[in-house]
Amino acid sequence: MRFEARFKPAPWLIAGGLACASALGVQAPAQAPAGTLAPQLTLAPASPVSVGSPSKPAAGAPAPSAPAALVLTLTQAAQRARANSVAFQAAVTAVGTAQDVHTQARAALFPALSNQDAYYFTQDNVYVANDGPHEFVTWGDVRETLDWGSRAAVRQARAGVALAQAQQDIASRGLFATVVQDYFTLASAGRKLATARQALADAQQYLKDSEALENAGQAAHADVIQAQLQVSQRVSGLAQAQQAQEDARLGLAVLLFPTFNQNFSVVDTLDQPPPLPPEPQVLASAGLTNPIMSSAKSALVQAKEGVTIAHAALLPSASLSYTYGIDAHEYALFNQYHRSNLGSAVTGTLSIPLFDWGANRAKLHMAQLAEKQSERALSSTQRQLQASLIAGYDQARTAYNNLAQLANSRDLAAESLRLVALRYRDGEATILELVSAQDALVLARDAYDNGQVDYRVALANLQTLTGTY
């Protein structure tokens, strides 16, 4: 927002305040109509909060054409944040890794096919392990292993994929809540900057009016001094508002861009708060789409399958291998006696664990402990979720209900300032009352802007548990 004041600059403004106002980019107001105390302000049309700061051209040089600022909506800002967030991309990577682990575990259920080609040369009459001085081997092998843990490993890997996806969803929702806070903090900082500029313009007008009343013998010099102090305070307040906007801009820029970029603006939609859904709808959404519960349930499934895998190590396992190919003194389909060199073999193996010094039983015990801990974690997560839902909904509801009260306080403060200004012109109010009314209006406007941000942040935090609605 941008405010333009329409009154003539006061020639008697104290040098320090005037110099500070000039350094902050505040333009002196134009001449006010005769007999008017309150400034005539023109509110510029609402526009996105600009956070770009074009550089000043060198003296005598033509002004360079600055690149157009990128205007971002909340949805676009969230998309950029997901693309540039290291934590979120790490969660995406974890999902891909879990899917690859599942593929490997599933592949263990199917027969494995391999091929082997070899040539063995041995000194004449010293055959040792070979069948002759020249031995050629080319065969294909199909092998299948049967045990009790392979299918459990697949189920465990499938639960790992679900766990990684839930963690990705948690990271996405948490990142969105962070973006919402930074996004609307920047929008609110732009509004507070406009309020600070208007407050300085008002203080300059009140200083002029106090001087005029003193010259007419209708006000004491103390009124002029108090008005000068108010101008100085408003100059300081404007500097603080500009610094707050700069800090908010830098914080959001770090989230949105891979290379540091300050030439962007955000669309101010604080005046369009989404409604808060009924509490039963929110609770139902949390029960269906809560990634924290999904993560805890998947971790429990993983732990249960870990027990099955550890128990399978105590049971017998079998493998079956079928081999077909050549194992002969010459690399040919037929030997010198016109007999086929091709042949096949079938091998079956049964492995029975007998004694391992208790290692496998220790692994089983560890898996059972992990299962118990996962059960406790799931129970704790359920309780924490219920408490967080109730607290989060209450916080969002309180923030939403406060918006109307804060807006009413802002309007009352504006009307109070208008009436006190009229009374001051008629000599019925003091400069302290006028200053107090202006301070109350600035506080009320800032409180309303903070209340709008608080509601958006509370709603975003609630949606980390329920999903968007």
C-alpha positions as CSV (number, residue, x, y, z in Angstrom):
1,M,0.0,0.0,0.0
2,R,1.1,3.6,-0.6
3,F,-0.2,6.7,1.1
4,E,0.1,10.2,-0.3
5,A,-0.5,13.2,1.9
6,R,-1.9,16.5,0.5
7,F,-0.5,19.3,2.6
8,K,2.3,21.8,2.3
9,P,5.6,20.9,4.1
10,A,6.1,22.7,7.4
11,P,9.0,25.1,7.2
12,W,9.5,24.9,11.0
13,L,10.0,21.1,11.1
14,I,13.0,20.4,13.3
15,A,16.2,19.8,11.3
16,G,16.9,16.4,12.7
17,G,13.4,15.0,12.0
18,L,13.3,16.5,8.5
19,A,16.7,15.0,7.6
20,C,15.7,11.6,8.9
21,A,12.4,11.7,7.0
22,S,14.3,12.7,3.8
23,A,16.7,9.8,4.3
24,L,13.7,7.4,4.7
25,G,12.2,8.5,1.4
26,V,9.1,10.2,3.0
27,Q,7.8,13.0,0.7
28,A,6.7,16.2,2.3
29,P,2.8,16.6,2.3
30,A,1.1,19.2,0.1
31,Q,-0.9,22.1,1.4
32,A,-4.1,21.3,3.4
33,P,-7.3,23.3,3.0
34,A,-7.6,26.3,5.2
35,G,-9.1,25.6,8.6
36,T,-8.5,21.9,8.3
37,L,-6.7,20.0,11.1
38,A,-6.7,16.4,9.9
39,P,-4.6,15.7,6.8
40,Q,-6.4,14.8,3.5
41,L,-5.0,11.4,2.7
42,T,-5.4,9.5,-0.6
43,L,-5.1,5.7,-0.4
44,A,-3.5,4.2,-3.4
45,P,-5.1,1.1,-4.9
46,A,-4.0,-2.1,-3.2
47,S,-1.0,-3.7,-4.8
48,P,1.3,-6.6,-4.1
49,V,3.9,-6.0,-1.4
50,S,7.1,-5.2,-3.3
51,V,10.3,-6.5,-1.8
52,G,12.6,-5.5,-4.6
53,S,14.8,-2.5,-4.1
54,P,16.2,-1.2,-7.4
55,S,19.6,0.4,-7.3
56,K,20.1,4.1,-7.8
57,P,21.7,5.2,-11.0
58,A,24.9,7.2,-11.0
59,A,24.7,10.9,-11.2
60,G,24.3,12.1,-14.8
61,A,23.8,8.6,-16.1
62,P,20.5,7.4,-17.6
63,A,18.4,5.3,-15.3
64,P,18.7,1.6,-16.2
65,S,15.6,-0.3,-16.8
66,A,15.1,-2.6,-13.8
67,P,13.8,-6.1,-14.5
68,A,10.2,-6.6,-13.6
69,A,9.6,-8.0,-10.1
70,L,8.3,-11.5,-9.9
71,V,4.8,-11.5,-8.4
72,L,4.2,-14.7,-6.4
73,T,0.9,-16.1,-5.0
74,L,1.0,-18.4,-2.0
75,T,0.7,-21.5,-4.1
76,Q,3.6,-20.4,-6.3
77,A,5.7,-19.6,-3.3
78,A,5.0,-23.1,-1.8
79,Q,6.0,-24.8,-5.1
80,R,9.3,-22.8,-5.2
81,A,10.0,-23.7,-1.5
82,R,9.5,-27.4,-2.2
83,A,11.8,-27.3,-5.1
84,N,14.6,-25.5,-3.1
85,S,14.2,-27.0,0.4
86,V,17.0,-29.4,1.3
87,A,14.9,-31.1,4.0
88,F,12.0,-31.7,1.7
89,Q,14.2,-33.0,-1.2
90,A,15.9,-35.3,1.3
91,A,12.5,-36.7,2.1
92,V,11.8,-37.2,-1.6
93,T,15.1,-39.0,-1.9
94,A,14.2,-41.2,1.0
95,V,11.1,-42.3,-0.8
96,G,13.1,-43.3,-3.9
97,T,15.5,-45.2,-1.8
98,A,12.7,-47.1,0.0
99,Q,11.1,-48.0,-3.3
100,D,14.5,-49.4,-4.5
101,V,14.8,-51.4,-1.3
102,H,11.3,-52.9,-1.9
103,T,12.3,-53.8,-5.5
104,Q,15.3,-55.7,-4.2
105,A,13.3,-57.5,-1.5
106,R,10.7,-58.5,-4.0
107,A,13.3,-59.8,-6.5
108,A,14.5,-62.2,-3.8
109,L,11.2,-64.1,-4.1
110,F,11.8,-65.0,-7.8
111,P,14.4,-67.4,-9.3
112,A,17.7,-65.9,-10.2
113,L,19.3,-66.6,-13.6
114,S,23.0,-66.4,-14.1
115,N,25.6,-67.4,-16.7
116,Q,29.2,-68.5,-16.3
117,D,32.0,-68.9,-18.9
118,A,35.4,-70.2,-17.9
119,Y,38.6,-71.7,-19.3
120,Y,41.0,-73.7,-17.2
121,F,44.5,-74.5,-18.4
122,T,46.7,-77.0,-16.4
123,Q,50.2,-78.3,-17.0
124,D,50.2,-81.7,-18.7
125,N,49.8,-84.7,-16.3
126,V,49.1,-82.4,-13.4
127,Y,45.3,-82.1,-13.4
128,V,44.8,-81.6,-9.6
129,A,41.2,-80.4,-9.5
130,N,40.5,-80.2,-13.3
131,D,39.4,-82.9,-15.6
132,G,42.2,-82.4,-18.1
133,P,44.8,-79.8,-19.3
134,H,42.1,-77.9,-21.1
135,E,38.6,-77.4,-19.6
136,F,35.9,-75.2,-21.1
137,V,32.9,-74.3,-19.0
138,T,29.8,-72.5,-20.3
139,W,26.6,-72.9,-18.4
140,G,23.5,-71.2,-17.3
141,D,22.1,-71.5,-13.7
142,V,18.7,-71.0,-12.3
143,R,18.6,-70.8,-8.5
144,E,15.7,-70.4,-6.1
145,T,16.0,-70.1,-2.3
146,L,13.1,-70.9,0.0
147,D,13.0,-69.6,3.5
148,W,10.6,-68.1,6.0
149,G,12.0,-64.6,6.0
150,S,11.8,-63.6,2.3
151,R,8.1,-62.7,2.2
152,A,8.4,-60.9,5.6
153,A,11.3,-58.8,4.1
154,V,9.0,-57.8,1.2
155,R,6.3,-56.7,3.6
156,Q,8.9,-54.9,5.7
157,A,10.2,-53.1,2.6
158,R,6.6,-52.2,1.6
159,A,6.0,-50.7,5.0
160,G,9.3,-48.8,4.6
161,V,7.9,-47.2,1.4
162,A,4.8,-46.1,3.3
163,L,6.9,-44.8,6.1
164,A,9.0,-42.7,3.7
165,Q,6.0,-41.4,2.0
166,A,4.5,-40.3,5.3
167,Q,7.7,-38.6,6.2
168,Q,7.6,-36.8,2.9
169,D,4.1,-35.6,3.6
170,I,5.1,-34.4,7.0
171,A,8.0,-32.5,5.5
172,S,5.8,-31.0,2.9
173,R,3.1,-29.8,5.3
174,G,5.7,-28.4,7.7
175,L,7.4,-26.6,4.9
176,F,4.0,-25.1,3.8
177,A,3.4,-23.9,7.3
178,T,6.7,-22.1,7.3
179,V,6.0,-20.6,3.9
180,V,2.6,-19.4,5.1
181,Q,4.2,-17.7,8.1
182,D,7.0,-16.0,6.1
183,Y,4.7,-15.1,3.2
184,F,2.0,-13.3,5.3
185,T,4.6,-11.8,7.6
186,L,6.0,-10.0,4.5
187,A,2.5,-8.9,3.5
188,S,1.8,-7.7,7.0
189,A,5.2,-5.9,7.1
190,G,4.2,-3.9,4.0
191,R,0.9,-2.9,5.6
192,K,2.8,-1.8,8.8
193,L,5.2,0.2,6.7
194,A,2.2,2.0,5.1
195,T,0.8,2.7,8.6
196,A,4.1,4.1,9.7
197,R,4.3,6.4,6.7
198,Q,0.7,7.7,7.3
199,A,1.5,8.1,11.0
200,L,4.5,10.3,10.2
201,A,2.4,12.4,7.8
202,D,-0.2,12.8,10.4
203,A,2.4,13.8,13.0
204,Q,3.8,16.4,10.6
205,Q,0.3,17.8,10.1
206,Y,-0.3,18.0,13.9
207,L,3.0,19.8,14.3
208,K,2.0,22.4,11.8
209,D,-1.4,22.8,13.4
210,S,0.1,23.2,16.8
211,E,2.5,25.9,15.5
212,A,-0.4,27.7,13.9
213,L,-2.5,27.6,17.1
214,E,0.5,28.9,19.1
215,N,0.9,31.8,16.7
216,A,-2.8,32.5,17.1
217,G,-2.4,32.5,20.9
218,Q,-4.7,29.4,21.3
219,A,-2.0,26.8,22.3
220,A,1.0,26.8,24.5
221,H,4.5,26.2,23.2
222,A,4.5,22.9,25.1
223,D,2.1,21.7,22.5
224,V,4.6,22.4,19.7
225,I,7.3,20.6,21.7
226,Q,5.1,17.6,22.2
227,A,4.2,17.5,18.5
228,Q,7.9,17.7,17.6
229,L,8.6,14.7,19.8
230,Q,5.8,12.9,18.1
231,V,7.3,13.6,14.7
232,S,10.7,12.3,15.9
233,Q,9.1,9.1,17.3
234,R,7.2,8.5,14.0
235,V,10.5,8.9,12.0
236,S,12.0,6.2,14.2
237,G,8.9,4.1,13.8
238,L,9.1,4.3,10.1
239,A,12.7,3.2,10.1
240,Q,11.8,0.2,12.2
241,A,8.9,-0.7,9.9
242,Q,11.3,-0.6,6.9
243,Q,13.8,-2.8,8.7
244,A,11.1,-5.3,9.6
245,Q,9.9,-5.5,6.0
246,E,13.5,-6.0,4.9
247,D,14.0,-8.8,7.4
248,A,10.8,-10.5,6.3
249,R,11.8,-10.2,2.6
250,L,15.2,-11.7,3.3
251,G,13.7,-14.6,5.2
252,L,11.3,-15.5,2.5
253,A,13.9,-15.1,-0.3
254,V,16.1,-17.8,1.3
255,L,13.2,-20.2,1.1
256,L,12.1,-19.5,-2.5
257,F,15.1,-19.1,-4.7
258,P,18.2,-21.3,-5.3
259,T,20.2,-18.2,-6.0
260,F,19.6,-15.2,-3.7
261,N,17.0,-13.0,-5.3
262,Q,15.3,-10.0,-3.7
263,N,13.4,-8.8,-6.8
264,F,10.0,-10.3,-6.1
265,S,6.7,-9.3,-4.6
266,V,3.8,-11.2,-2.9
267,V,0.1,-10.8,-3.4
268,D,-1.5,-9.5,-0.2
269,T,-4.6,-11.6,0.5
270,L,-4.8,-11.0,4.2
271,D,-8.2,-9.4,3.8
272,Q,-9.6,-12.7,2.4
273,P,-9.1,-15.2,5.3
274,P,-10.5,-18.7,4.5
275,P,-13.3,-19.8,6.8
276,L,-12.5,-22.2,9.6
277,P,-14.3,-25.6,9.0
278,P,-16.5,-27.1,11.8
279,E,-14.6,-29.1,14.4
280,P,-16.1,-32.5,13.4
281,Q,-14.9,-32.1,9.9
282,V,-11.4,-31.2,11.1
283,L,-11.3,-34.3,13.4
284,A,-12.5,-36.5,10.6
285,S,-9.8,-35.2,8.2
286,A,-7.1,-35.8,10.8
287,G,-8.3,-39.4,11.2
288,L,-8.0,-40.1,7.4
289,T,-5.1,-38.1,6.2
290,N,-2.7,-37.6,9.1
291,P,0.8,-38.5,8.1
292,I,2.1,-38.6,11.6
293,M,-0.2,-41.5,12.4
294,S,0.6,-43.2,9.1
295,S,4.3,-42.9,9.9
296,A,3.8,-44.5,13.4
297,K,1.7,-47.3,12.0
298,S,4.2,-48.1,9.2
299,A,7.0,-48.1,11.7
300,L,5.1,-50.7,13.8
301,V,4.6,-52.9,10.7
302,Q,8.3,-52.7,10.0
303,A,9.1,-53.8,13.5
304,K,6.6,-56.7,13.4
305,E,8.1,-58.0,10.1
306,G,11.6,-57.6,11.7
307,V,10.5,-60.1,14.3
308,T,9.4,-62.5,11.6
309,I,12.7,-62.1,9.8
310,A,14.7,-62.7,12.9
311,H,12.7,-65.7,13.8
312,A,13.2,-67.2,10.3
313,A,16.9,-67.2,10.9
314,L,16.3,-70.0,13.5
315,L,14.4,-72.2,11.0
316,P,15.7,-74.4,8.1
317,S,16.0,-73.0,4.6
318,A,16.2,-74.7,1.3
319,S,17.6,-73.9,-2.2
320,L,17.2,-75.5,-5.6
321,S,19.6,-75.0,-8.5
322,Y,19.3,-76.2,-12.1
323,T,22.4,-75.9,-14.3
324,Y,22.6,-76.6,-18.1
325,G,25.6,-76.1,-20.4
326,I,29.1,-77.3,-21.4
327,D,31.9,-78.6,-19.2
328,A,34.3,-80.4,-21.5
329,H,37.9,-80.6,-22.8
330,E,37.0,-78.7,-26.0
331,Y,34.6,-75.9,-26.7
332,A,32.2,-77.7,-29.0
333,L,28.7,-79.2,-28.9
334,F,30.1,-82.7,-29.6
335,N,33.4,-84.3,-28.6
336,Q,35.8,-86.4,-30.6
337,Y,33.6,-89.5,-30.0
338,H,30.5,-87.6,-31.4
339,R,28.9,-87.5,-28.1
340,S,27.2,-84.4,-26.8
341,N,29.1,-82.1,-24.5
342,L,25.9,-80.5,-23.3
343,G,24.5,-81.6,-20.0
344,S,22.5,-80.5,-17.0
345,A,22.6,-80.9,-13.2
346,V,20.1,-80.3,-10.4
347,T,21.3,-79.4,-6.9
348,G,19.1,-79.3,-3.8
349,T,20.4,-77.9,-0.5
350,L,18.8,-77.9,2.9
351,S,20.4,-75.7,5.6
352,I,19.5,-76.3,9.2
353,P,20.9,-73.9,11.8
354,L,22.2,-75.9,14.8
355,F,24.5,-73.7,16.9
356,D,25.6,-70.0,16.6
357,W,26.5,-69.1,20.2
358,G,23.1,-67.4,20.6
359,A,23.6,-64.7,17.9
360,N,20.3,-65.4,16.1
361,R,18.3,-65.5,19.4
362,A,19.9,-62.2,20.4
363,K,18.7,-60.7,17.0
364,L,15.2,-62.1,17.7
365,H,15.2,-60.5,21.1
366,M,16.3,-57.1,19.7
367,A,13.5,-57.3,17.1
368,Q,10.9,-58.0,19.8
369,L,12.2,-55.1,21.9
370,A,11.9,-52.8,18.8
371,E,8.3,-54.1,18.3
372,K,7.3,-53.2,21.8
373,Q,8.9,-49.8,21.5
374,S,7.0,-49.2,18.2
375,E,3.7,-50.1,19.9
376,R,4.4,-47.6,22.7
377,A,5.3,-45.0,20.2
378,L,2.1,-45.5,18.3
379,S,0.0,-45.2,21.5
380,S,1.9,-42.0,22.4
381,T,1.4,-40.6,18.9
382,Q,-2.3,-41.2,19.1
383,R,-2.6,-39.3,22.4
384,Q,-0.4,-36.5,21.2
385,L,-2.4,-36.2,18.0
386,Q,-5.6,-35.8,19.9
387,A,-4.2,-33.2,22.1
388,S,-2.6,-31.3,19.2
389,L,-5.8,-31.4,17.3
390,I,-7.8,-29.9,20.2
391,A,-5.2,-27.3,20.9
392,G,-4.6,-26.4,17.3
393,Y,-8.3,-26.0,16.5
394,D,-8.9,-23.9,19.6
395,Q,-6.0,-21.7,18.6
396,A,-7.3,-21.3,15.0
397,R,-10.8,-20.6,16.3
398,T,-9.6,-18.0,18.8
399,A,-7.5,-16.3,16.1
400,Y,-10.4,-16.3,13.6
401,N,-12.9,-14.9,16.2
402,N,-10.5,-12.2,17.1
403,L,-10.4,-10.8,13.6
404,A,-13.8,-9.1,13.9
405,Q,-12.9,-7.6,17.3
406,L,-9.5,-6.4,16.0
407,A,-11.2,-4.8,13.0
408,N,-13.7,-3.1,15.2
409,S,-11.0,-1.8,17.5
410,R,-9.1,-0.4,14.4
411,D,-12.2,1.4,13.2
412,L,-13.0,2.8,16.7
413,A,-9.4,4.1,17.0
414,A,-9.7,5.8,13.6
415,E,-12.9,7.5,14.6
416,S,-11.5,8.4,18.0
417,L,-8.5,10.1,16.3
418,R,-10.8,12.0,14.0
419,L,-13.0,13.3,16.9
420,V,-10.0,14.2,19.1
421,A,-8.5,16.1,16.2
422,L,-11.7,18.1,15.9
423,R,-11.8,18.8,19.6
424,Y,-8.1,19.9,19.5
425,R,-8.9,22.4,16.8
426,D,-11.7,23.8,18.9
427,G,-9.5,24.0,22.0
428,E,-11.4,21.2,23.9
429,A,-8.6,18.6,23.8
430,T,-4.9,18.7,24.6
431,I,-2.0,17.7,22.4
432,L,-1.4,14.8,24.7
433,E,-4.9,13.4,23.9
434,L,-4.2,13.9,20.2
435,V,-0.9,12.1,20.5
436,S,-2.4,9.3,22.5
437,A,-5.2,8.8,20.0
438,Q,-2.8,8.6,17.1
439,D,-0.7,6.0,19.1
440,A,-3.8,4.0,19.7
441,L,-4.7,4.0,16.0
442,V,-1.2,2.8,15.0
443,L,-1.3,0.1,17.6
444,A,-4.8,-1.0,16.5
445,R,-3.8,-1.2,12.9
446,D,-0.7,-3.2,13.6
447,A,-2.7,-5.5,16.0
448,Y,-5.2,-6.2,13.2
449,D,-2.5,-7.0,10.8
450,N,-0.8,-9.3,13.3
451,G,-4.2,-10.9,14.0
452,Q,-4.6,-11.8,10.3
453,V,-1.1,-13.3,10.2
454,D,-1.8,-15.2,13.4
455,Y,-5.0,-16.8,12.0
456,R,-3.2,-17.8,8.7
457,V,-0.4,-19.4,10.7
458,A,-2.7,-21.2,13.1
459,L,-4.7,-22.5,10.2
460,A,-1.5,-23.7,8.4
461,N,-0.3,-25.4,11.6
462,L,-3.7,-27.1,12.0
463,Q,-3.5,-28.3,8.4
464,T,-0.2,-30.1,9.1
465,L,-2.4,-32.6,11.0
466,T,-5.5,-32.6,8.8
467,G,-4.4,-31.8,5.3
468,T,-5.7,-28.9,3.3
469,Y,-9.4,-28.2,3.1
